[in-house]
Amino acid sequence: MSRRTQHLPPLTGLAHYVREWRHKEVARQSLGVLLIPVYSLLARPDKWVFYIGAVLALGGMLVRLYASGFIVKNKELATYGPYSLVRHPLYTGNLLLMIGFTLICGQWWAVLVSGLFWWFYYPPAIAYEDHKLHGIFGEAWETWSETVPAVIPADLKFSAGGGWSLMTSVKQNYEFLVVLFTVFWVLYVGRQFV
């Protein structure tokens, strides 16, 4: 068992291996990153579908950049800024990136691949993060999580407390790599519409 599944009831056989694979953070991140160039290289979008996808992908990138500037992982419970809207705004950004690049691709199969990818990896990742944060922050996490949904905001009651830090986003969380990667692939596909 990995550290991400050690708190779950034991499984055997194929069920054990599938659950372990679903909880592999490096697999989720690697495949998610790989989908962007695959979708971009195989893209055949309609001009307006590309523009909608580009706006969503760039919006997801900005959500990630903004959210990553608030967190000090496992040391402080961020409940302000984007964390006042959803418990996992980095995953919200990932969802927008995925929807955006799925549209940018313009291929029917990309919808199926993205849907399966999200379904396979993100529910276990969200459950693990919630379990871990609950273990670290206890009652504070319980109070906050009772009214804040996981990934999709239920309302837009934004709490501006706390402070966003570009240095936290860039130096501690390396979000500039996501920015460069996203912009590169949006421009790569978009060059056909210039």
RAQUI-V93817 format. One record per helix or strand. SS is the DSSP state (@ for helix, = for strand). FROM is the first residue (numbers start at 1). LEN is the number of residues. If there is no record, write none. Layout:
((SS | FROM | LEN) (SS | FROM | LEN))
//
This chain:
((@ | 13 | 10) (@ | 25 | 17) (@ | 47 | 22) (= | 81 | 1) (@ | 82 | 3) (= | 86 | 1) (@ | 89 | 17) (@ | 108 | 30) (@ | 139 | 9) (= | 149 | 1) (= | 159 | 1) (@ | 166 | 7) (@ | 175 | 19))
//
